[in-house]
């Protein structure tokens, strides 16, 4: 026995489909906003006023940062243009997920043989390493490095 498809049935199916789509969109929007505030700087206009000057000073240092993570410790090799260890007065590093801050870590580095070493435990996945170093002359160096820990599934 088959039932006839009426206008009421079509209306109910259409309303249910749109309600599902709208409900999923609302849940996804709430999750997105709740896990990533979207702020890199508090006031982008003020940050833009000094951006070029800071970038040029940082480029003049000629520093390169190479991270290495073996599963238990993070090693940062920071070199100047000539390949020598960079003369750093202060170093601050934040390691966290690219899209939210709840897993952020601030490892404490020690200087060992031209490298900065810190114990660190990271779960698998994509991590962002924010390096902020100050040279002996006071020039600030900032760099963001992406690091993937764990096995990738293709």
C-alpha positions in Angstrom: 0.0 0.0 0.0 1.5 3.3 -1.1 0.5 6.7 0.1 0.0 9.6 -2.1 2.6 12.4 -2.0 0.6 15.6 -1.1 1.6 19.2 -0.9 1.7 18.9 2.9 4.3 16.2 2.6 6.5 18.2 0.2 6.2 21.2 2.5 7.3 19.1 5.5 10.2 17.6 3.6 11.4 21.1 2.4 11.1 22.6 5.8 13.0 19.7 7.4 15.8 20.0 4.8 16.2 23.7 5.3 16.0 23.4 9.1 18.8 20.8 9.0 21.0 23.0 6.8 20.4 26.1 8.9 21.0 24.2 12.1 24.3 22.8 10.9 25.4 26.2 9.7 24.6 27.8 13.1 26.5 25.0 15.0 29.6 25.4 12.7 29.6 29.2 13.0 29.4 29.0 16.8 32.3 26.5 16.9 34.4 28.6 14.6 33.9 31.8 16.5 34.4 30.0 19.9 37.8 28.5 19.0 39.4 31.3 17.1 39.0 34.9 18.1 40.4 36.1 14.7 42.7 38.7 16.3 46.4 38.9 15.5 46.9 42.4 16.8 44.6 44.5 19.0 44.6 47.5 16.6 45.6 46.8 13.0 45.9 50.5 12.1 48.4 51.2 14.9 50.4 48.1 13.9 50.4 49.1 10.3 52.1 52.5 11.2 55.3 50.8 12.2 55.2 47.6 10.1 57.6 48.7 7.3 60.2 50.2 9.7 60.1 47.0 11.9 60.3 44.7 8.8 63.3 46.6 7.4 65.2 46.4 10.8 64.4 42.7 11.1 65.6 42.0 7.6 68.8 43.9 8.3 69.6 41.4 11.0 69.7 38.6 8.4 68.6 36.0 10.9 67.2 32.6 10.0 65.4 30.3 12.4 65.4 26.5 12.0 63.2 24.4 14.3 63.7 20.7 15.1 61.4 18.6 17.2 62.2 15.1 18.2 59.1 14.3 20.2 60.5 15.4 23.6 62.4 18.6 23.0 62.3 21.6 20.6 65.6 22.9 19.3 65.8 26.3 17.6 68.9 27.1 15.6 69.0 30.9 15.1 71.8 32.0 12.8 72.9 35.4 11.5 73.7 36.0 7.8 77.3 34.8 8.2 76.1 31.5 9.7 77.2 32.2 13.2 74.8 31.9 16.2 72.7 35.1 16.4 73.6 37.4 19.3 70.3 37.2 21.2 69.6 39.2 24.4 66.0 37.9 25.0 64.0 35.0 23.5 60.3 34.2 23.9 58.5 31.4 22.1 54.9 30.4 21.9 54.0 27.0 20.5 50.3 26.5 19.7 47.7 25.4 17.3 47.0 27.7 14.3 43.3 28.2 15.1 42.9 28.3 18.8 44.9 29.2 21.9 43.9 26.6 24.5 46.9 24.4 23.7 49.4 27.3 23.7 52.7 26.5 25.4 55.6 28.8 26.4 58.7 26.6 26.6 61.7 27.8 28.6 64.8 27.5 26.5 68.4 27.0 27.5 71.3 27.9 25.3 73.4 24.8 24.4 76.2 24.8 21.9 74.8 27.5 19.6 71.2 26.3 19.8 68.2 27.0 22.1 66.7 23.8 23.6 63.5 23.3 25.6 61.6 20.2 26.7 58.2 20.1 25.0 55.4 17.6 24.5 53.2 18.0 21.4 50.3 16.0 20.2 50.1 15.0 16.6 49.0 17.6 14.1 49.8 21.1 12.9 51.5 23.5 15.3 52.6 27.1 14.9 55.9 28.3 16.5 55.9 32.1 17.2 59.5 33.3 17.8 60.2 36.6 19.3 63.9 37.4 19.8 65.6 40.7 20.7 69.1 41.3 19.4 71.8 42.8 21.6 71.2 46.2 20.0 67.5 46.1 20.9 66.2 45.2 17.4 63.1 42.9 17.7 63.0 39.8 15.5 59.7 38.0 15.0 58.9 34.9 12.9 56.1 32.5 12.7 57.0 28.9 11.7 54.6 26.1 10.9 55.5 22.7 12.2 53.7 19.3 11.6 54.3 16.7 14.3 53.2 13.1 13.7 52.3 11.0 10.7 50.4 12.4 7.8 47.6 10.5 6.3 47.3 10.7 2.5 
